[in-house]
Amino acid sequence: MMLFMSSPASMQAPAPPVAGRGKLIVAVLFIAAIGAFFYFDLGTYLSLDALKANRDALRGFTDANYTTSVIIFIVSYCVFVAFSLPGAVFFTLAGGFLFGSVVGTLYVNLGATSGSTLAFLAGRYLLRDWVEAKFGSRLEPFQEGFAKNGFNYLLTIRLIPIFPLFIVNLLCGLTRVSPGTYVVATALGIIPASFIYAYAGQQLGAINSLKEIASPNVLMALMLLGLLALAPIAYKKYTAKKSAA
C-alpha cells in the first residue's frame, strides 16, 4: 500500500534547473547586446568627432527636454556599462558638455555606478560558483585579503583609470566583497576621473583628441590618489608586524 501511494511522487519529473536556465538567459542577453553593438557598428556614434558633429542638436534637445535628457543619459550610461559595452568615455564627455562639469559628474556617477553594480552582480551570478569550484583552494588567500580590505583595493582600482571598467566589474564579481562595499567604493573611486572628463566635455570645442585629456600628469595624479587609498592597509600590516615582534 505504501509503495502504491508513493509511486506517483516517484514518477514525477525532476524540477527544472531554474538556476541553470536563469544563467543561460543572462549569458544570452550579454552576448546579444555585445553582438548587436558590433553588428550595427554603434561605436561610430560614440566618438569625439561624432559628439562634436552633433553638439548643436544634442544641446537643443537637452535645453528643450531637460528631465527627459537626464533620464535618457543615466539609463543609457547604465545599460552600456552593465553590458560591458565600450563608450564610457564618450558618455562622460557628453555628460560634461550637456549638463556641466559638476552636475554632469553626478549624472555620470549615477549611470556608471548603477551599470557597474549590475555587471558585478551578473559576473557573480554567472561565474563565481564555477571559479570557486575550479580554483577555490588556490584563490583562498586572495579571496580572504579582498574580503578584509575590499574597500581599499576597489577604491585604488577605481581611482586609477588604466584598468578597463568592464574588466573590473566582472572580476570583482568573482570575489567575496559585499555588494554594499562594491557600490560605495565604485561611487567614490570614479569621481576624480569622471570630473576630469566631464570638465573636458564642457570645453568640447577646445579638445581635438582624448590624449589631450588623459595626459601623463593627469594619470600620475590619479595613480598617486589610488596608491594613497592603500595607505591604511600598509599601516595595518606595519603595526601588526611591530606588535608581533
Helices and strands as residue ranges (DSSP letters): H 2-11, H 18-39, G 42-45, H 48-53, H 55-64, H 66-82, H 88-99, H 101-123, I 124-128, H 129-159, H 165-172, H 179-189, H 191-202, G 204-206, G 210-212, H 216-228, H 231-244
